Amino acid sequence: MSLSAHPAAVPVPDPIAAYLARRGYDRDATRIVPLTGDASDRRYFRLIDPAGATSVLALYAAPFRYETLSFVNVANLLDRVPLPVPAIFDHAEDLGLLRLQDLGDVTMQAHLGAASPGEHAALYRQAVGFIELLQRRGAELASDRYAPYTLAFDVEKLTWELEFFVKHFIEAYRGLEVPAATREALRAEWKPIVEELAGEPRVLCHRDYHSRNLMPNRGVLYIIDFQDARLGPDTYDLASLLRDSYVDFTEDAVDELIAFFLALRGQGGGRGDAGSARSYQADFRRRFDLMSLQRNLKALGTFGYQTTTRQNPVYIQYMPRTLRHVRRNLERYPRFGRLWDLLATFVDALR
């Protein structure tokens, strides 16, 4: 849901026109501006009322039940953490519409281009702090009344995501056929990766936590696009943030933010056994890299899907950075030697 004003004028959809009439807006004095939305089938519009106040209309593809809508369910959970998320002002179930707080057009990705090094570092420390809070309070708030506690990154889900990469990046985007024997060899390489990740203790995860889903607005850093939250490894959101397809990090910055995260959890060393602390940190970094590899391969599948199936080429520009993340982790660990060889057959950037 990273939103920005769309330059093209489009007709106001019938559900929005019906909503404006229902709520008594003066249609001639109310502006509706289409926004560039996310990779979902939702559409977004900025509502500017006659007094100049703004909000965002999220238009779903079909009517919904407000009480069971995943966005609403997870927003209620995050509000209890508490984490800053956009307020829900109004809804119209039959029209498939939510009216949300307007956070502007500037994501953290865009904001970083004008931020000083100090501001950049402070924003990322805050974002990492949110992950620690989400995990800690998420454990305390666990309840089946919230959808994320009924879903998890298990072996089946993690494997599906890697197969999604093969289907939509290698086959659809690259236009290459994967022979049956090679497909089976890839599955053999996926197996220990997903089993290790699925076997880790599960925490509450945003699921898509990166610079395009964080929005600074009036001094507050908001979290958006959280409706797919679920349980997963404690490295998941951190890998999404620090191996972001949209932002470059130095390795020193990654190391520092991982250390900061562990310190927030009380696992950064200090007065305890220094050797044990170093061992824990080294193991966490190994698990972080494993999660990053899986996460980045899935991202490439999403980019391929958006490009070929959704005819949305905007994500092509983010493929090289994501492939660099993949290559870095393949190079780092000898256990990935066979997987590297297999992927290099189909991906030039990995040769």
Phi, psi and omega per residue, in radians:
M1 nan 0.607 3.055
S2 -1.337 2.029 -2.909
L3 -1.959 2.475 2.993
S4 -2.617 2.701 -3.099
A5 -1.076 2.395 -3.115
H6 -1.655 2.302 -3.057
P7 -1.235 -0.422 -3.049
A8 -1.488 2.392 3.072
A9 -1.399 2.354 3.101
V10 -2.308 2.680 3.104
P11 -1.105 2.602 3.078
V12 -1.240 2.145 -3.137
P13 -1.038 2.624 -3.109
D14 -0.978 -0.734 -3.141
P15 -1.069 -0.619 3.126
I16 -1.247 -0.725 3.080
A17 -1.038 -0.730 3.125
A18 -1.133 -0.677 3.136
Y19 -1.131 -0.789 3.140
L20 -1.053 -0.738 3.121
A21 -1.150 -0.716 -3.113
R22 -1.114 -0.659 -3.081
R23 -1.589 0.015 3.041
G24 1.373 0.426 3.069
Y25 -1.263 2.476 3.019
D26 -1.301 1.855 -3.011
R27 -1.062 -0.615 -3.102
D28 -1.276 -0.442 -3.091
A29 -1.815 0.082 -3.131
T30 -1.939 2.240 -3.135
R31 -1.759 2.451 3.054
I32 -2.111 2.029 -3.081
V33 -1.990 2.098 3.111
P34 -1.165 2.506 3.127
L35 -2.036 2.588 3.016
T36 -1.303 2.116 -3.017
G37 -1.732 -2.665 -3.063
D38 -1.729 -2.819 -3.078
A39 -1.552 0.214 -3.110
S40 -1.663 -3.046 3.081
D41 -1.645 0.184 3.020
R42 -1.367 2.646 3.025
R43 -2.125 2.609 -3.032
Y44 -2.208 2.506 -3.130
F45 -2.467 2.455 3.025
R46 -1.568 2.219 3.074
L47 -1.723 2.134 3.095
I48 -2.026 1.910 -3.042
D49 -1.398 3.031 -3.075
P50 -1.018 -0.438 3.128
A51 -1.516 -0.037 3.136
G52 1.607 -0.042 3.099
A53 -1.257 2.510 -3.074
T54 -2.097 2.679 2.974
S55 -2.660 3.009 -3.108
V56 -2.021 2.290 3.051
L57 -1.704 2.089 3.062
A58 -1.739 1.997 -3.063
L59 -1.812 2.010 3.136
Y60 -1.473 2.859 -3.075
A61 -1.274 -0.296 -3.094
A62 -2.670 2.842 3.034
P63 -1.023 2.791 -3.128
F64 -2.522 2.958 2.959
R65 -1.721 2.098 -3.040
Y66 -0.994 -0.761 -3.048
E67 -1.127 -0.450 -3.084
T68 -1.895 0.033 3.138
L69 -1.167 2.281 -3.037
S70 -1.060 -0.665 3.130
F71 -1.036 -0.775 -3.115
V72 -1.203 -0.759 -3.124
N73 -1.047 -0.820 -3.105
V74 -1.280 -0.606 3.083
A75 -1.045 -0.717 3.105
N76 -1.105 -0.690 3.099
L77 -1.134 -0.833 -3.101
L78 -1.165 -0.524 3.088
D79 -1.144 -0.507 3.117
R80 -1.409 -0.305 -3.066
V81 -1.017 -0.896 -0.050
P82 -1.715 2.555 3.016
L83 -2.260 2.588 -3.104
P84 -1.315 2.021 3.086
V85 -2.279 2.762 -3.121
P86 -1.102 2.395 3.119
A87 -1.231 2.564 3.039
I88 -1.722 1.980 -3.076
F89 -1.513 -0.595 -3.007
D90 -2.879 2.879 3.073
H91 -2.667 2.732 3.048
A92 -2.417 1.700 -3.028
E93 -1.026 -0.804 -3.051
D94 -1.165 -0.419 3.124
L95 -1.646 -0.085 -3.117
G96 1.161 0.790 -2.958
L97 -2.380 2.374 2.957
L98 -2.038 2.514 2.980
R99 -1.935 2.124 -2.966
L100 -2.085 2.803 2.999
Q101 -1.017 2.376 3.107
D102 -1.523 2.048 3.137
L103 -1.726 0.155 3.140
G104 1.523 -2.867 -3.043
D105 -1.959 -0.047 -2.969
V106 -1.791 1.925 3.014
T107 -1.385 2.970 3.081
M108 -1.101 -0.597 3.077
Q109 -0.976 -0.835 -3.135
A110 -1.241 -0.664 -3.108
H111 -1.110 -0.584 -3.077
L112 -1.101 -0.450 -3.141
G113 -1.126 -0.435 -3.136
A114 -1.943 0.032 -3.074
A115 -1.475 2.569 3.024
S116 -1.279 2.824 3.095
P117 -0.958 -0.654 3.129
G118 -1.153 -0.738 3.102
E119 -1.126 -0.719 3.123
H120 -1.006 -0.875 -3.113
A121 -1.109 -0.718 -3.114
A122 -1.148 -0.715 3.121
L123 -1.082 -0.744 -3.105
Y124 -1.256 -0.588 3.038
R125 -1.118 -0.695 3.097
Q126 -1.115 -0.760 -3.140
A127 -1.105 -0.701 3.085
V128 -1.163 -0.689 3.083
G129 -1.047 -0.628 3.088
F130 -1.071 -0.680 3.135
I131 -1.097 -0.801 3.132
E132 -1.063 -0.743 3.135
L133 -1.139 -0.745 3.131
L134 -1.044 -0.743 -3.126
Q135 -1.215 -0.775 -3.082
R136 -1.190 -0.915 -3.131
R137 -1.269 -0.514 3.094
G138 -1.046 -0.652 3.098
A139 -1.164 -0.622 -3.109
E140 -1.304 -0.496 -3.067
L141 -1.685 0.086 -3.032
A142 -0.930 2.227 -3.139
S143 -2.879 2.472 3.119
D144 -1.188 -0.146 3.087
R145 -1.219 -0.317 3.106
Y146 -1.839 2.245 -3.036
A147 -0.979 -0.672 -3.085
P148 -1.020 -0.434 -3.117
Y149 -1.439 -0.057 3.094
T150 -1.829 0.024 -3.109
L151 -2.234 2.623 3.137
A152 -2.678 2.704 2.970
F153 -1.383 1.531 3.104
D154 -1.692 -3.082 -3.112
V155 -0.996 -0.762 -3.098
E156 -1.087 -0.808 -3.100
K157 -1.176 -0.794 -3.122
L158 -1.136 -0.655 3.094
T159 -1.164 -0.748 3.127
W160 -0.998 -0.702 -3.122
E161 -1.137 -0.646 3.118
L162 -1.271 -0.622 3.046
E163 -1.167 -0.570 3.065
F164 -1.068 -0.690 3.063
F165 -1.058 -0.802 -3.138
V166 -1.075 -0.816 -3.062
K167 -1.175 -0.798 -2.956
H168 -1.735 -0.391 3.083
F169 -1.686 -0.946 -3.089
I170 -1.259 -0.905 -3.020
E171 -1.393 -0.901 -3.051
A172 -1.358 -0.928 -3.074
Y173 -1.298 -0.834 -3.139
R174 -1.373 -0.316 3.106
G175 1.221 0.567 -3.077
L176 -1.985 2.533 3.091
E177 -1.563 2.334 3.098
V178 -1.776 1.925 -3.131
P179 -1.038 2.698 -3.088
A180 -1.005 -0.721 -3.117
A181 -1.136 -0.679 3.114
T182 -1.201 -0.671 3.112
R183 -1.059 -0.732 3.112
E184 -1.178 -0.636 3.093
A185 -1.132 -0.688 3.076
L186 -1.113 -0.736 3.123
R187 -1.075 -0.629 3.092
A188 -1.145 -0.556 3.088
E189 -1.356 -0.621 3.106
W190 -1.107 -0.631 -2.950
K191 -0.951 -0.947 -3.131
P192 -1.168 -0.489 3.119
I193 -1.151 -0.927 -3.067
V194 -1.220 -0.590 3.117
E195 -1.147 -0.688 3.111
E196 -1.176 -0.778 -3.129
L197 -1.138 -0.759 -3.116
A198 -1.194 -0.415 -3.122
G199 -1.466 -0.117 -3.136
E200 -1.321 2.675 3.076
P201 -0.971 2.418 -3.035
R202 -1.676 2.421 3.092
V203 -2.230 2.947 3.083
L204 -1.277 2.205 -3.101
C205 -2.117 2.462 3.015
H206 -1.123 -0.747 3.072
R207 1.675 -0.372 3.122
D208 -2.540 0.968 -2.920
Y209 -1.643 1.690 -3.130
H210 -2.619 -3.084 -2.945
S211 -1.170 -0.318 3.103
R212 -1.529 -0.173 3.110
N213 -1.965 0.345 3.006
L214 -2.186 2.310 -3.036
M215 -2.323 1.951 3.035
P216 -1.331 2.277 -3.113
N217 -2.602 2.029 3.112
R218 0.915 0.789 3.058
G219 1.445 0.043 3.133
V220 -2.064 2.372 3.062
L221 -1.651 1.978 -3.096
Y222 -1.714 2.667 3.061
I223 -1.882 2.312 3.124
I224 -2.226 3.090 3.043
D225 0.953 0.825 -3.017
F226 -1.813 0.092 -2.963
Q227 -1.175 -0.267 -3.138
D228 -1.746 0.339 3.141
A229 -0.969 2.574 3.128
R230 -2.816 3.102 3.080
L231 -1.443 2.531 3.129
G232 -2.964 -3.060 -3.117
P233 -1.070 2.648 -3.121
D234 -1.213 -0.136 3.092
T235 -1.650 -0.118 -2.946
Y236 -1.104 -0.996 -3.092
D237 -1.180 -0.606 3.120
L238 -1.138 -0.709 3.084
A239 -1.124 -0.688 3.107
S240 -1.073 -0.689 -3.080
L241 -1.338 -0.755 -2.999
L242 -1.647 -0.244 2.964
R243 -1.998 0.810 -3.094
D244 -1.158 2.384 3.081
S245 -1.277 -0.190 -2.984
Y246 -1.929 -0.167 -3.042
V247 -2.411 2.428 3.068
D248 -1.539 2.432 3.025
F249 -2.207 2.546 2.920
T250 -1.363 2.743 3.098
E251 -1.131 -0.553 3.092
D252 -1.101 -0.710 3.130
A253 -1.155 -0.703 3.094
V254 -1.080 -0.812 3.133
D255 -1.043 -0.752 -3.100
E256 -1.139 -0.713 -3.104
L257 -1.294 -0.563 3.020
I258 -1.131 -0.770 3.107
A259 -1.078 -0.682 3.111
F260 -1.101 -0.760 3.111
F261 -1.048 -0.806 -3.135
L262 -1.152 -0.617 3.088
A263 -1.130 -0.703 3.094
L264 -1.075 -0.573 3.124
R265 -1.483 0.002 -3.108
G266 1.322 0.420 -3.102
Q267 -2.171 0.517 -3.087
G268 -1.775 0.214 -3.121
G269 1.739 -2.604 -3.134
G270 1.940 -2.289 -3.024
R271 -1.419 -0.190 -3.114
G272 -1.343 -2.864 -3.141
D273 -1.169 1.949 -3.080
A274 -1.100 -0.665 3.137
G275 -1.116 -0.733 3.122
S276 -1.151 -0.678 3.120
A277 -1.101 -0.769 3.131
R278 -1.117 -0.682 3.129
S279 -1.114 -0.748 3.126
Y280 -1.111 -0.763 -3.132
Q281 -1.103 -0.705 3.130
A282 -1.140 -0.698 3.127
D283 -1.195 -0.687 3.105
F284 -1.093 -0.720 3.129
R285 -1.117 -0.663 3.083
R286 -1.103 -0.767 3.127
R287 -1.167 -0.634 3.068
F288 -1.057 -0.790 -3.135
D289 -1.151 -0.659 3.104
L290 -1.117 -0.780 3.109
M291 -1.113 -0.701 -3.141
S292 -1.067 -0.726 -3.140
L293 -1.063 -0.858 3.132
Q294 -1.092 -0.755 -3.088
R295 -1.121 -0.742 -3.109
N296 -1.246 -0.616 3.059
L297 -1.118 -0.736 3.081
K298 -1.077 -0.708 3.127
A299 -1.060 -0.703 3.100
L300 -1.097 -0.652 3.063
G301 -1.098 -0.718 3.107
T302 -1.118 -0.756 3.134
F303 -1.105 -0.709 3.093
G304 -1.126 -0.710 3.122
Y305 -1.112 -0.794 3.141
Q306 -1.081 -0.664 -3.084
T307 -1.266 -0.781 -2.994
T308 -1.635 -0.693 -3.077
T309 -1.564 -0.762 -3.111
R310 -1.593 -0.045 -3.140
Q311 0.944 0.768 -3.117
N312 -2.136 1.616 -3.004
P313 -1.395 0.039 -3.039
V314 -1.060 -0.459 -3.056
Y315 -1.439 -0.159 3.138
I316 -1.027 -0.644 -3.088
Q317 -1.131 -0.319 -3.105
Y318 -1.690 -0.059 -3.140
M319 -1.155 -0.774 -3.098
P320 -1.026 -0.763 3.139
R321 -1.106 -0.734 -3.135
T322 -1.121 -0.695 3.092
L323 -1.145 -0.592 3.068
R324 -1.127 -0.674 3.069
H325 -1.057 -0.796 -3.133
V326 -1.063 -0.850 -3.106
R327 -1.063 -0.709 -3.117
R328 -1.018 -0.744 -3.117
N329 -1.351 -0.563 3.042
L330 -1.111 -0.671 3.134
E331 -1.233 -0.562 -2.983
R332 -1.246 -0.529 -2.988
Y333 -2.160 2.127 3.123
P334 -1.019 -0.470 -3.116
R335 -1.054 -0.350 -3.107
F336 -1.665 0.200 -3.075
G337 -1.006 -0.820 -3.139
R338 -1.153 -0.743 3.119
L339 -1.082 -0.724 3.110
W340 -1.038 -0.796 3.128
D341 -1.044 -0.760 -3.120
L342 -1.136 -0.789 -3.113
L343 -1.202 -0.624 -3.128
A344 -1.091 -0.411 3.097
T345 -1.093 -0.522 -3.035
F346 -1.936 -0.265 -3.014
V347 -2.208 1.944 -3.083
D348 -0.989 -0.699 -3.062
A349 -1.153 -0.221 -3.140
L350 -1.796 0.100 -3.121
R351 -1.491 nan nan
